[in-house]
């Protein structure tokens, strides 16, 4: 007869002096001090998000798919899912959503540690390497885990500050798609629009997207699991345009949810090299390294 270890708090094999929640099949991202009084996973917490001090080029993945198709200034075209610039026919349904504030881990956090070289997504149980010249930039509007180039510049369209490169992570929700390929292909249009066409209030930092072409797509290994990426080059009404990628891969913290990483790199001499997208992808790992009982692994703790 097969013996299984029941869900509960157990000593963390990868972090002495802490306890980690075992969900019955795999370690999760939830930890606490030894001998804590919490009887189960952390309780929901309320998150108060302060307004931003200044507007940056948005990387919002809209929870309600309010893409402002009809409100885009001057009736400029948004991208359709069929390829090429298309007239606005309605907002595409985003495969991602804002992180809910009543999730077990609360708001996704990019800064649970002081390591300036690591971006941590506690909700999805992963870490990403922060390249030189980049920094963590928690998005106060969406709550998404975000990093961006330190240098900013005046947006060439509507007023504001823009970054040469950004990366965000989120959990794929509001979709019944089950494969990484389907999730990535469904998300790329929204990723391009959110990065280079408009922001949540209708501003257009680059005067909108005028055209796009697909430059790369295919399967990719992310932390030992098969994911899928779709990469577009977009032309904009102002500025050099850029490259946008939607990368989808299975979550490391159990369940069937997909994680989406969005990349947005400016084209031209100011933008990061495209190879950096692949470098960051190769550096995605589980919190705790995925060994000796790390997050998402199925190595059970000793039975009580």
N, C-alpha and C positions, 0 to 999 in steps of 0.2 A: 504494500500500500504506500502510495506517495505521500510524504509529509510536507506540508507547506507552512511557511512562516506567516502568521496573521499580520494584518496591517498594524502599524504602531510606531512609536519613537524608539530608535535603537542607536547605540554608539556608532558614530560615523567612522567607517574604516579609513576614510581618506583624510579626516580632520580630527585628530585626537582632541578631546575636551569639548566636543560638541555632539549633539544628537541630530539625526536626520530621519525624516518620515519615510517609512517603507509602506507602499500602497498595496502590498500583497503579491505584486509581480515585479516591481522595479523600484529603485530609489528615486525620490522626487527632489525638487530644488528647495524644499522647505526644511529649515534647520532651526535649532534652538539651543540654549545652554543646557548643560547636564542637569537632570533632575527637575526640569521645568514643570509647572503645574498645568500646562495646556493639555487637555485630554485627547485632542485630535489635531487635525491640520489647523493652521492659523485661521482665526476668525476673520470675516470681512472687515475691512477698514475703510473709512471715508477718506478721500483724497481731495484736498483743496488745492487747486491749480492756480497759481498767481498769474496775472496777465503778463505778457511778454514786455520787456523793457524797450525792445525795438523790433520792427518787423524784419524777419529774414525770409529768404526764398522758402516757401512752404514745402513741407514734405509730408503733408497731412494725408493719411489714408482714410477717407471719409467713411464713418460708420453707417451713415444713412444714404450714401451714394448721392448726396446732393451736389452734383457736379456743376450746377449753375449753367447748364447748356444754354438756356434761353437768355441768361443774364450776361453772358460773355460780351464785353463791350464791343459795340459796333457790329455785332453779329458775326464776329470772326469764327472760322470753322474750328471745331474740335475734331479729334481723330475718331474715326469709326473703327470697329473691330475688323473690318474687311481689308485694311491696308490702304495706304495713301491718305491724303487729306480728304476728309469727307464733310458734308454739311451736317449740322447738328440735327440728329434724329431722335434724341432722347439720351439721358444719362445711362452709361453702361453700368451694370451692377458690379460693384467692386467685390473682389474676393477677400478683402480684408476689412477690418474694423478697428476702431479705437479700442484700446485695452479697457475692459470694464473695471470700474473701481471696486466692484464687489467680488473680484476674483480671489482665490485663496492667497495669492501673493500680493494682493492689492495692485497698485499701479506698477507697470513694468519699470524697472529702474536701471539706468545705465551707470550708476555710480555707487554700488554697495561697497566698493573698496576704493582705496586711494591710488591704485595703480594707474598711472596715466597712459599706459600702453595697452590696456585691456578694456574692452567694452563688454559689460555683463548684462545679459537679458535673463533675469531671474525667472520670469514667467515661462519662458521657453527652455530654460535650463542650458543656455549656451553662452559662450564667450567668443568675441571677435577681436583680432589684433587691431590696434589703432596705429596707423602708419605715422611715420615722422611727418610733422607739419599739420597733423590733424588733432582734434580734441573731442571730448564728449560734449554734446550739446543737447541736454534734455529739452524736448519740444513741449512747451507749456500748453500748447493748444491741443495736441493729440495725445500727449503722454507717451508717445512712441520712443523706443530706445534709438538714439540717434548719435551719429558722429559726423563731423564736417571739417573741412579745411579751416585752419585758423584764419587765414587771410580772407577778407571780404572785399567787395567792390560795389560801387553804385550800380544798381540794376539798370540795364540799358533801356528798359521800357518804363513802366510805372515806377515811381520813386520807391526806394527801399534799399536794403543791403542784400547782396547775393553772395553765395559761396561758390567756389570753383568745383567742389565735389561734396557729396553727401551720401550717407548710407543709413538706412533704417531697417529695423526688424519688427515683425508683428506676427500674430497668429491668424491664419486664414479662417475666417468665419463668414457667415451669411452666404454660404455656398454649399451645394450638394456635390461638388466635384471631389473626386477621391484620389486622383493621380497627380503627381507632381507636374507632369506635362500639361495637363488640363488647367491646373491652378495657375501656372506661370503664363500660359497663353491667354488666359482670361484676365490676368492682372496687368499685363504690359501696357494696355491702352490707358488705364487709370493711372499707372505709374508715370507715364509720359505726360499726361495732362496735368497731374498734380505737381510735377517737377518743373515743367517748362511752359505750360499754357496759362494757368490761372491759379489763384489762391482761394481759400474758403470764402473770402468776401468779394471776389470778383476782380481783384487787381491782377494785372498782367505784366509781371516783371520783365518779360521778353517779347511783349506784344503778340503773344500767342504762337502756336505751332503752325507752320505753313505746309510742311510735308515730313514724311518719315520713310525710312527703309530698314528692313531687317538685315542685320549684319552678322548675327550669330544665333544659333539655337541648338539644343541637344542635351543629352543626359550628362550629368556631372556627379561625381562622388563627393558628398558632404559628410564629413565625420563618419565615413564607412558606410553611409546609406546613399541610395540612388536618388538624386534630385534631378531637376531640369531647369534650364535657364533659357530665357529669350532676351536678346539684346537688340535695341533699335538705335539708329542714328536719327536725330530729329533736327530739322531746320526751323528757325524761329524768325519772327518778324523783325527782331532787333537782337543784336549780339551774335556770337558765333554758333549758337545752337549747342547740342551736346549729345551724349550717349546715355541711354537709360536701359537698365537691366532689371528684370524680375526673375529672382531665383527662388524656387520652391523646393522644399525638402521635408521629410518626415520629422516630427518633433522628437526630441531626445527624452522627454519626460513622460512617456507612455501615452496611450490613447492613439487615435488615428488622425489627430489634427496635423495640418501642414503648417510649416513656418515659411514666411515670405521675407526675403531680404531684398530691398530695393536699392539700386545703385543709380546715382545721377552724377555724371562727370561732364563738365564743360568741354567743348571742342576747342581747338585753337591752342596757342602757346601757353595760356594760363591754366588749362585744364590738366588734371592728373593723367598719367599714362594709363591706357586701357588695361595693360597687364596687371595693374594694381587690383582690378576687380577680381581677377583669378587668384591673386596672392591672398586677398582677404578671405575668399571662399575656401582656399586650402587651409587657412588658419582657424576656421570655425571648429570649436571643440566643446564638449559638455563641460559644465561647471564641475570642477573637481577632477577633470582630466579623463573621466569615463573609465578609470581603472580602480581596482580594489574597492568596488562598491560605489563608484561615482554615480552621478545623476544619470538616470536612464538605463543603467545596467541592470541585469537580472540576477546578479550575484547576491543571493539573499543573506541577511544577517543570521547569526546563530539563533536557533529556536530557543525561546525563553524556557 
